[in-house]
Amino acid sequence: MYFFSTLETIIETASPQKKYERFRRFYKAYGAGEAVFETDVVPKHFASPSYAAFCDVVSPQAVPKRKNPATPQGQILLLHAVAHIEYSAIDLALDHAYRFAGLPKAYYDDWLEVADDEFRHFFMIEGLLEQLGSRYGALPVHDALFEAAQRTTTLMDRMAVVPRYFEANGLDATPQILKKLETIHGNMLIDEIVATLKVILKEEVDHVRKGDRWFAYACERAGRPKSVYFEIIDRYYPGGYPRRKFLNVAARKEAGFSCGELNRISDEKVC
């Protein structure tokens, strides 16, 4: 089984179930040492995300606003947004492995492991949506994460923008969502949503930490200090790091952020 061409096929597979089945066959072969790394593959520029086959893709401003999570509609809006993040994260992790050749095997081990996690997260959330009579694709979505992947064509930029910026922002957002949900009592589905989000939050710390590891690797290889991170983010998203009132300091530190970085992001000194 060829490594890069098989990943390309998996990334372009729209059906979540078919994507997962193809990934499991590939991941099993990779784990058994049966995947062959081609030396002549040029990574493809994907014209659209795989979910465009069954999702209505709109601008971020046109995505439905979240409502009171105590109501079924509010829960659907929340879960659909999380499902979209997790489905996008599957393709992002696969693309990390697909787009950058000639790296240590540990790099590919890391991102295929992350993809495996993201599949599990997605199906957990999809199961909760089904309990509410909905499904992934029932609501409009935006393609900001897909666009981030398309724009970042170097390893250093990709690791800065996707794991250390977008995914790390999720480490801050999820505890705020959990705080709201935990005020809703006597609802078994809410309890399931809370438990699921806690699992995802814990595992996402490791995903960001992997991004931090390979960002540091890319910086060292390029002879650049890790402080180039803010320069990269500002280049892609000018003003993208306004000072924040809430920062998940413990999770970000565990994921590789320094106190200097955290103090720069926060609206107060946090460490």
N, C-alpha and C positions, 0 to 999 in steps of 0.2 A: 504494500500500500504506500503510495506516494504522500509525503507529508503536506507540502504546500498546496498542491492541486486538490487534495481531498479537503483540506480546510476551506479552500475557496468554494467548493461545492456546498459544504455545510453552512457557511456564512450566507450563501445565496438561497438556501432552502427556506421557504416562507413558513410552512406549517410547523408550529412548535413541536408537535409529536414526531414528525418525520425528521426534523432537525436533530431532536434528541436521539432518535434511533440511529441516525447516521453518525452522530458524535460518539455514542456508546461503542459502536463497532470500531470506529477509528481509535478511540481512547484505549480500548482493550488491545488493539494491535500495537499502538504506540507503547503501552506498558510492557508488552511482550518483546519489545525491540524489533518489531516487524515493519516500522515506518521508515521509509527511505527519504532522506532529505535531498531534494533535487538541487542542482547548482545552476540551473538556467531558467528559473521561473521569474518573470517580472510581475510584481504584485499588481493586481487590477484596481483601477479606480472605479469604485461602485457608484453607479449613477443614482441609485435610490436604496433606502434601507430595506431589508427583507420584509419587515412588517408592513411596508406600503402595499403589499398584495392583499391585505385584509383589514388595514386600519386607514381611517381618513386622516391624512397628515395635514395639519394646519399650522399657522404661526403660533409661537408660545402664548401670545396674547389672546388667541382665539380658543385655547383649551378651556373647557368648562371649569369654573372656579369651585373649589371645595366648599361643601356646606357642613352643617352641624353633623358630626359623626355619630350622634345619638340616633339619627334617623337612618333607615335603610338606604335612601338615596345618598346621604352623606357618606355612608360606609362604602357604597359602590364607587363613588368618586375618588375616595381615598385609595381604595384597593386597586382601582384601575390605574391610577397614577403610579402606584408602587409596582404593579405588574409591568407597566411600560418601562420603568427604570430597570427592572430585573431582566426583561427580555432584551432591552438595549445592551445591558451589561454582558449578556451572553455573547452577542456579536462583537462587542468591544474586546472582550478577553480573547476570543478566537482570532480577531484581527491583530491583536498584539503579537500573537504567535505567528500569524500568517505573513505579516507585512515586513518583518525584520529578520533577515537571514544572517547566518554566520555568527550567531551568539552562543554562549555556553548552553549546554543541555539543560542546566538548572533553570534558565530563563523560560524555556518551553515547558518544562515540568510545572513551573509556577503558574503560568497563565492557562494551561489546560486544566490544572487543578481548580483555578478560579472559575473557569467556564463550567466545570462540573458542579461547583457550588451554586453558581448563578442559575443553572437549569433547575436545581432543587428548590431554590428560592422562588423562582417563577411558578413552578407547579404548586408550591404551597399556597401562594397568593391566588393563583387561578382557582384552586379548590375552594377558597373562601368566597371568591366572586360567584362561583357556581351555587354556593349555598344561598346566595342572595338573588339567584335567578338571572345573573348576568354572565358576561364572558369578556375576555381580553379581545379588544377590537370593537366593542360595542360603543365606545366613546371616541371622539377625536383625540389625536396625540400630536406632539411636536417632534421634530427631528434634531434637536439641539445636540444631543450626544452623538448622533450619526455625523453631523456636520463637524463636530470637534475631531472625530476620528479621521475624517476626510482631509481636514486642514493640517493635521499634525503628521508630517511625513518623515520626521527624524525621531530616533528613539528618545532623545533627551526631551524634545518638545512633547511627545506623546505621553511619557511617564509624568511629566509636570502637569499637563492639562487634564488628562483623564483620571488617573488614580489620585494624584496629590491635590487636584483642584476640585473636579466635579464629585468624585467619590468621597473625598474627605469632607466636602460640604454636607454630604448625607450623614456623616457622623454627628454633625451639629443639629441637623433638622430632625432626625428620628427621635431623640429624647424629648423634643418639644411636642411631637405628635403623641408619643407615649404618655406624656404628662396630661394631655387633654383626654385621651382615651381612658386613663385610669380613674378619672372622676366620674365615669359612667358606670354605675353599679347595677347588678342584677341582670346582665345581658351576657349570656354564654358565648355568643358570637364575638362580642367585643373582647371577652377574655381570650378567645382563640386568636384574634387579631393581635392583641398585645403580646401574647406568647410567641407568635410567629415573628413579629417585628423585633423582638428581643433576640431571637436566634439570628436573624439577618444582621442586626447591628453588631453583635459579637463577631460574626464571621467577616463582616465588611472591614473591621479593624485590620484583620490579617491581609485582606486584599489591598488596602491602602499601604500597609507595611511592605508588601511585595513591590508595589509601585515605587515606594521610597527607596528600596534596595536597588532597583534597576535604574532609577533616576540617578542615584549616587554613582552607579557603575558607568552610566553614560557620561556624567560630568567628569569623572576621573579619566575616562577614555579620551574625552575632548580637551582635557586640561583646563576645565572650568570649575570654579567653586560651586558648592550647592546653593550659594546665595543668588545664583543666576535665576533661580526659581521665580522670584517676583518680577524680574525683567521679562521672562518668558510669558508669564500670565498677563502682564500689562500689555505685551505686544499683541496677544490674541484677544484679550478682553480689557481694554482700557478702563481703568476704574473698577476692575473686577473684584477688588478686595477692599470694599469699604469696611471700616472698623465695625466689629460686631459686638452686640450686647451679650449674646450667648455663644460660648465656645465649649465644646466637649474636650476640655483640656486633657483629661486622663486618657481618653481614647486617642486623641491626636498625638500625644507624647508616646503612647504605646505603638502608634503607627509610624513613628520616626520623625515627627516635627520637633524642632528644637525650641527652647524657651524664647530665643530671639525671634524665631518665626511667629510663635504664638503671641508674643507681646506686640508684634507688628500688626497682626490680624485683629486682635481684640481691642475693644474700646477702653480697656484698663490693663494694668500690669497683672498678669495671671500666673507668672512663675518667675 
